[in-house]
Structure formats: structure tokens, C-alpha cells
Amino acid sequence: MDIKHVIKAKQFADKEILNTLFHYSQEFERLDKENNIPQIMKGKILANLFYEPSTRTRFSFDVAMLKLGGQVITTESAGHFSSVTKGESLTDTIKVIGGYSDVIVIRHNIVGSALTASKVSPVPIINAGDGIGEHPTQALLDLYTIWKEFGRISDLSICMVGDLLYGRTVHSLIHFFSELKGITVHLVSPPSLKLPEKYKQILRDANIEFEETYDLNKVTDKADVFYITRIQKERFATKEDYEKLKGSFVVDNAFMSKISDGAIIMHPLPRVDEIKPEVDDDKRAAYFRQAKNGLYMRMALLKVLLGN
């Protein structure tokens, strides 16, 4: 795999590449359980540059690098606690940090920022979310989760629920679904948070069947995977606009009683009120397994990027 940066999901929309990443991830999970992970990143440094908050993405990259024998430097809220406050440009920041590290993981509030960074960086850039654009590593771990749960990533019905307008994980997944066989997509959102037209066109161009609805109850018996996303408070101009849509869709025990025994519930997290804690002990609740899978997928990506 000749991959220099991780910027968009489309880079990985190839069955051979996905199979390799799944294999690496599964192998790292096995080695982790045996406490026998090879120290292939010894002497390497990962820099986390986060302009937006993160828990799972930042920590999983930290832990992935540490478990592989590397080291980590990090800054969170970089827009407030770095030289950005003095007027330093993103490109200058990347050039400087690239001189201190071997790989940079960046989360930024502006769409296209990771691509901009990759054009000047002396080391690999990993897009950990660029505004409402994409989140390719999350989409990869999501696919890995589906593969582990079902033994395949084809011939499945996927229901995507919640904020489809601003949801960057959804946007990245759409690129993957357009390359897979036998995928049917159900889009469930409030009218004002519908999937942008350009992503629906990707599905049309790939002849992927999809339907849009505003009623989650209409698809309870139609999906293998329910991919739930939160209504993102930080994307709204006013608190009032957010409050109108907060709690639009709720997964609780009553909902779980309507779906198939073989279905799973996924969520990129964090959740707010869209999945009730009462669901957590249900075997179909896969979101915490999904989060753990992120560690191994990110270990696999580091292996690929740094050539070990």
C-alpha cells in the first residue's frame, strides 16, 4: 500500500486495502490480548494536533502509538493553546511540528484543513476530522466493526440515523458504501439535517438503493445495522435551534424490542440522549466494542503509514 497520508475515506475504498487493514487490526487485537505487541514504532513520535475536542480519537491514537513502542506529543484546543493565538498559520504550524515528529494527527474545524496540511507536511498527516467534512479513520473502524460482527461488509442493510447534514462520520461511510456490493441504505433524520445532495448523488452514481424518511419506526424491521449519531449542539447557530431537534430519535428498550435479534446498534460517540443507558447491556449494542476496535484499526494505519 503506497499511502502517504490519510485524508479521505475514498483512499481506502478498495477491497484489497480494506482486507489488509482488517487483517492487521485483527492481528494487533490478538497480540494485545497476549501482551505481545511488537515494538515497531520504537523511536517514532506521533503528534496530536487537535483544534476541536476529542476523547476516543485522541486517546486511541495515543494508546496505539504507545502500545507499538512509540511516543506521543499532544496539544488539545490548539486554537487557544498554541501559537495560533499569535496569528500563526496552519501551514506554518504543520511545518514546525513535522520537524519534531514522524506523523501528525490533526482535527480541525475547517473542511479541507487536513488536505491543506498534507501539501506542506514533511511527515504523514492523518485526518481526525475536518469540520463537517470527513472522518476517515472513524469510518474505517466502523467498517471493521461491521466485518467483525457479521463476517462481511457486503449484502447488508444500513440505517443511518440523526445528524446526516453535519455528521462527518456519515459522510465518510457513504464513500465506502458506494464501493460495496449488496448494500441498501436508509437515511433517517429531521428534515433540516438531511444528508447533503452531493452524498446522495454518490449513492445514485453507484446504483446503491436508498430511502429517506423522518420516522425511525418505519425502518425498524429493515436494517442489519443501525448507525446512530447525535444531534451536534456545536454545529448550531443558536441554543434554541438545537433544542428544537434535540432528542429527535431515541433508542431505548422499546425500540430494541422492534428490531431483529441479529441487528446491531452502532454509534461513533459521544452520545447525549439518543441511546438510553438501559440499552448498554443488550448484546446488540455494539458501540463500546466499536470504540475499542478503533485502537486496533489505528495501530494498523500507523503500521501502513510508517512503513513497518
ZIMO-V778459 format. One record per backbone hydrogen bond with DSSP energy under -1.0 kcal/mol. CO is the residue of the C=O (numbers start at 0). NH is the residue of the N-H. E is the energy in kcal/mol with one decimal. If there is no record, write none. Layout:
[[CO;NH;E] [CO;NH;E]]
//
This chain:
[[0;2;-1.2] [5;126;-3.2] [7;10;-1.2] [8;11;-2.3] [9;12;-1.1] [11;13;-2.6] [13;17;-2.6] [14;18;-2.6] [15;19;-1.9] [16;20;-2.4] [17;21;-2.8] [18;22;-2.3] [19;23;-2.6] [20;24;-2.6] [21;25;-2.7] [22;26;-2.4] [23;27;-2.6] [24;28;-2.1] [25;29;-2.1] [26;30;-2.6] [27;31;-2.3] [28;32;-1.9] [29;33;-1.3] [30;35;-3.0] [31;34;-1.2] [37;39;-1.9] [38;41;-1.3] [40;43;-2.7] [43;70;-2.3] [44;101;-3.2] [44;102;-1.1] [45;72;-2.7] [46;104;-2.9] [47;74;-2.1] [48;106;-2.1] [49;77;-2.8] [54;58;-2.5] [55;59;-2.6] [56;60;-1.9] [57;61;-2.4] [58;62;-3.1] [59;63;-2.4] [60;64;-2.3] [61;65;-2.4] [62;66;-3.0] [63;67;-1.3] [64;69;-2.7] [65;68;-1.5] [67;40;-2.9] [70;45;-2.8] [72;47;-2.7] [74;49;-2.4] [76;79;-2.3] [76;80;-2.0] [81;84;-1.7] [82;85;-1.3] [82;87;-1.9] [83;86;-1.8] [88;92;-2.2] [89;93;-2.6] [90;94;-2.2] [91;95;-2.1] [92;96;-2.7] [93;97;-2.6] [95;98;-1.2] [96;99;-1.4] [96;100;-1.0] [102;46;-2.7] [103;125;-2.7] [104;48;-3.3] [105;127;-3.3] [106;50;-3.2] [107;130;-3.0] [109;112;-1.8] [111;115;-2.2] [112;116;-2.5] [113;117;-2.2] [114;118;-1.2] [116;119;-1.3] [116;120;-1.5] [123;103;-2.7] [124;5;-3.1] [125;105;-2.6] [128;107;-2.4] [129;132;-2.5] [133;129;-1.5] [134;138;-1.8] [135;139;-2.1] [136;140;-2.0] [137;141;-2.1] [138;142;-2.3] [139;143;-2.3] [140;144;-2.1] [141;145;-2.3] [142;146;-2.6] [143;147;-2.3] [144;148;-2.5] [145;149;-2.6] [146;150;-2.1] [155;183;-2.1] [156;223;-2.6] [156;224;-2.0] [157;185;-3.0] [158;226;-3.4] [159;187;-3.1] [160;228;-2.0] [161;163;-1.2] [166;170;-1.8] [167;171;-2.0] [168;172;-2.1] [169;173;-2.0] [171;175;-1.2] [172;176;-2.9] [173;177;-1.8] [175;178;-1.9] [176;179;-1.1] [180;154;-2.8] [183;157;-3.3] [184;210;-1.7] [185;159;-3.1] [186;212;-2.6] [187;161;-2.2] [189;192;-2.1] [192;163;-1.5] [195;198;-1.2] [195;199;-1.5] [196;200;-2.3] [197;201;-1.0] [198;202;-1.5] [199;203;-2.3] [200;204;-2.9] [201;205;-1.2] [202;207;-2.8] [203;206;-1.8] [208;184;-2.6] [210;186;-3.3] [212;188;-1.4] [214;217;-1.4] [215;218;-1.7] [218;221;-1.8] [223;263;-2.2] [224;158;-3.4] [225;265;-3.0] [226;160;-2.9] [231;234;-1.8] [232;235;-1.5] [237;241;-1.5] [238;242;-2.6] [239;243;-1.5] [241;244;-1.2] [241;245;-2.0] [244;247;-1.5] [250;275;-2.7] [251;255;-2.5] [252;256;-1.6] [254;257;-1.8] [259;262;-1.1] [263;225;-2.5] [264;285;-2.3] [265;227;-2.9] [273;250;-3.0] [275;278;-2.3] [276;279;-1.5] [278;281;-2.1] [281;284;-2.0] [283;264;-3.1] [285;289;-2.7] [286;290;-1.8] [287;291;-1.8] [288;292;-2.1] [291;294;-1.2] [292;296;-2.2] [293;297;-2.1] [294;298;-1.5] [295;299;-2.1] [296;300;-2.1] [297;301;-1.9] [298;302;-2.1] [299;303;-2.1] [300;304;-2.9] [301;305;-2.4] [302;307;-1.4]]
//
